[in-house]
Amino acid sequence: MKRKYIPVAESFKRWDKEPGFNQAYDALEDEFVFAAALIDARAHAGLSQEDVAARMRTSQQAVSRLEGGRANPSLDTLHRFAKATGTRLKISFEPAKTKRRAGR
């Protein structure tokens, strides 16, 4: 059974109203931005974690670890995730002063 996906931006609007959210988010911003990008790519492709795992020839648990920030993926793994979701991997560096929050 397919689940209904909630866009990351919609979740951030809801979470932003919670006390302490911004301080906690800022402490883990890079990890959340990365996780949000992975989840967004999968959601926009209309795929479940199981679907992505099958396309990557890995387990659903491995995809969950990627999306949950509990993995330190190789570039090869990120390319495989991109291919599985029909996206292109793009890595960039930004000046520290211009950090932006995902979904904003």
Residue frames as qw, qx, qy, qz and C-alpha x, y, z in Angstrom:
[[0.000, 0.889, 0.458, 0.000, 0.00, 0.00, 0.00],
 [0.406, 0.411, -0.014, 0.816, 1.38, 3.39, -1.00],
 [0.285, -0.616, -0.449, 0.581, 1.47, 6.14, 1.61],
 [0.199, 0.923, 0.218, 0.245, 0.50, 9.74, 1.01],
 [0.619, -0.009, -0.151, 0.770, 3.61, 11.91, 1.12],
 [0.136, -0.947, -0.227, 0.181, 3.62, 15.29, 2.82],
 [0.535, 0.682, -0.117, 0.485, 5.95, 17.80, 1.14],
 [0.604, -0.145, -0.383, 0.684, 8.89, 18.80, 3.32],
 [0.041, 0.300, -0.016, 0.953, 8.00, 22.51, 3.05],
 [0.575, -0.514, -0.339, -0.539, 4.55, 21.78, 4.47],
 [0.781, -0.365, -0.434, 0.261, 6.06, 19.94, 7.42],
 [0.442, 0.063, -0.234, 0.864, 8.47, 22.79, 8.12],
 [0.235, -0.485, -0.143, -0.830, 5.59, 25.28, 8.30],
 [0.749, -0.517, -0.336, -0.243, 3.98, 23.14, 10.98],
 [0.790, -0.214, -0.323, 0.476, 7.20, 22.46, 12.91],
 [0.300, 0.406, -0.099, 0.857, 8.29, 26.11, 12.79],
 [0.437, -0.638, -0.110, -0.624, 5.49, 26.93, 15.25],
 [0.849, -0.372, -0.351, 0.130, 6.86, 24.51, 17.87],
 [0.304, -0.913, 0.263, -0.066, 8.85, 26.07, 20.76],
 [0.559, -0.561, 0.576, 0.204, 12.55, 25.32, 20.49],
 [0.847, 0.401, 0.332, 0.108, 12.31, 23.99, 16.94],
 [0.436, 0.877, -0.146, 0.142, 14.44, 26.70, 15.33],
 [0.265, -0.771, 0.572, -0.091, 17.29, 26.35, 17.82],
 [0.761, -0.147, 0.632, 0.016, 17.32, 22.55, 17.53],
 [0.762, 0.599, 0.236, 0.070, 17.04, 22.72, 13.74],
 [0.235, 0.922, -0.302, 0.066, 19.89, 25.18, 13.39],
 [0.480, -0.597, 0.643, -0.004, 22.17, 22.86, 15.36],
 [0.618, 0.014, 0.768, 0.170, 21.55, 20.08, 12.83],
 [0.454, 0.687, -0.001, -0.568, 20.83, 22.16, 9.73],
 [0.207, 0.511, -0.729, -0.406, 23.25, 20.45, 7.35],
 [0.156, 0.020, 0.987, -0.039, 21.92, 16.99, 8.20],
 [0.409, 0.536, 0.588, -0.446, 18.32, 18.12, 7.81],
 [0.377, 0.667, -0.261, -0.588, 18.98, 19.81, 4.49],
 [0.106, 0.328, -0.897, -0.275, 20.57, 16.62, 3.20],
 [0.227, 0.227, 0.923, -0.211, 17.75, 14.42, 4.52],
 [0.417, 0.618, 0.315, -0.587, 15.10, 16.77, 3.10],
 [0.313, 0.562, -0.526, -0.555, 16.74, 16.66, -0.34],
 [0.022, 0.109, -0.985, -0.130, 16.69, 12.85, -0.35],
 [0.265, 0.412, 0.788, -0.373, 13.11, 12.63, 0.86],
 [0.380, 0.645, 0.033, -0.662, 11.97, 15.28, -1.62],
 [0.221, 0.410, -0.741, -0.484, 13.62, 13.46, -4.54],
 [0.034, 0.103, 0.994, -0.012, 11.90, 10.22, -3.58],
 [0.276, 0.532, 0.605, -0.524, 8.54, 11.85, -2.93],
 [0.344, 0.608, -0.196, -0.688, 8.60, 13.79, -6.21],
 [0.216, 0.255, -0.866, -0.373, 9.31, 10.52, -8.01],
 [0.778, -0.146, -0.067, -0.608, 6.27, 9.03, -6.26],
 [0.689, 0.183, -0.695, 0.093, 8.33, 6.20, -4.84],
 [0.768, -0.627, 0.009, -0.130, 8.38, 4.43, -1.50],
 [0.273, -0.717, 0.641, 0.023, 11.59, 3.57, 0.29],
 [0.766, 0.001, 0.642, 0.028, 11.01, -0.01, -0.83],
 [0.681, 0.710, 0.177, 0.029, 10.77, 1.12, -4.47],
 [0.144, 0.902, -0.404, 0.046, 14.01, 3.08, -4.25],
 [0.543, -0.490, 0.682, -0.015, 15.74, 0.20, -2.48],
 [0.829, 0.266, 0.490, 0.048, 14.74, -2.22, -5.23],
 [0.549, 0.830, -0.013, 0.099, 16.04, 0.15, -7.91],
 [0.036, -0.843, 0.520, -0.136, 19.30, 0.62, -5.99],
 [0.830, 0.084, -0.549, 0.055, 19.58, -3.11, -5.25],
 [0.135, 0.261, -0.667, 0.685, 19.78, -2.51, -1.53],
 [0.229, -0.451, -0.838, 0.207, 17.43, -2.80, 1.43],
 [0.190, -0.822, -0.353, -0.405, 14.64, -0.51, 2.55],
 [0.631, -0.698, -0.143, 0.307, 16.54, -0.15, 5.84],
 [0.573, -0.073, 0.182, 0.796, 19.56, 1.23, 3.95],
 [0.078, 0.578, 0.366, 0.726, 17.36, 3.84, 2.26],
 [0.473, -0.812, -0.325, -0.107, 15.82, 4.70, 5.63],
 [0.663, -0.476, -0.033, 0.577, 19.29, 5.22, 7.12],
 [0.387, 0.244, 0.278, 0.845, 20.20, 7.52, 4.21],
 [0.153, -0.682, -0.372, -0.611, 17.05, 9.59, 4.65],
 [0.610, -0.746, -0.266, -0.001, 17.38, 9.63, 8.42],
 [0.080, 0.885, -0.372, 0.270, 20.93, 10.93, 8.43],
 [0.775, -0.486, 0.400, -0.058, 22.25, 7.73, 10.02],
 [0.877, 0.189, 0.275, 0.345, 24.60, 6.96, 7.15],
 [0.127, -0.748, 0.332, 0.561, 27.65, 8.52, 5.61],
 [0.830, 0.449, 0.331, -0.018, 26.99, 7.67, 1.95],
 [0.499, -0.210, 0.480, 0.691, 29.64, 7.42, -0.71],
 [0.260, 0.446, -0.264, -0.815, 29.35, 9.38, -3.92],
 [0.186, 0.014, -0.904, -0.385, 28.52, 6.11, -5.67],
 [0.014, -0.439, -0.851, 0.290, 25.59, 5.56, -3.30],
 [0.171, 0.591, 0.218, -0.758, 24.31, 9.09, -3.91],
 [0.238, 0.310, -0.594, -0.703, 24.55, 8.58, -7.68],
 [0.138, -0.178, -0.964, -0.140, 22.60, 5.33, -7.35],
 [0.072, 0.547, 0.638, -0.538, 19.94, 7.11, -5.27],
 [0.214, 0.514, -0.141, -0.818, 19.70, 9.85, -7.90],
 [0.227, 0.128, -0.805, -0.532, 19.34, 7.33, -10.71],
 [0.070, -0.316, -0.936, 0.137, 16.71, 5.39, -8.72],
 [0.090, 0.657, 0.504, -0.553, 14.65, 8.56, -8.23],
 [0.469, 0.662, 0.443, 0.380, 15.12, 9.90, -11.77],
 [0.120, -0.986, 0.009, 0.114, 17.13, 12.87, -10.55],
 [0.651, 0.536, -0.258, 0.472, 20.64, 14.23, -11.05],
 [0.662, -0.560, -0.218, 0.449, 23.11, 14.59, -8.19],
 [0.292, 0.765, -0.048, 0.572, 24.41, 18.14, -7.84],
 [0.652, -0.506, -0.296, 0.481, 26.84, 19.10, -5.09],
 [0.236, 0.775, 0.009, 0.586, 27.66, 22.71, -4.33],
 [0.503, -0.299, -0.421, 0.693, 29.45, 24.77, -1.72],
 [0.057, -0.868, -0.279, -0.406, 28.03, 28.02, -0.36],
 [0.157, 0.460, -0.439, 0.756, 29.60, 30.69, 1.81],
 [0.284, -0.264, -0.822, 0.417, 28.79, 30.00, 5.46],
 [0.119, 0.197, 0.264, -0.937, 26.95, 33.31, 5.77],
 [0.498, 0.118, -0.311, -0.801, 24.26, 32.29, 3.26],
 [0.015, 0.086, 0.991, -0.096, 23.03, 29.06, 4.83],
 [0.535, -0.105, -0.194, -0.815, 19.39, 28.45, 4.01],
 [0.487, -0.037, 0.778, -0.396, 16.86, 26.17, 5.60],
 [0.034, 0.121, 0.910, 0.395, 15.28, 23.39, 3.56],
 [0.019, -0.613, -0.786, -0.080, 11.75, 24.04, 2.39],
 [0.113, -0.795, -0.283, 0.524, 12.06, 27.79, 2.84]]
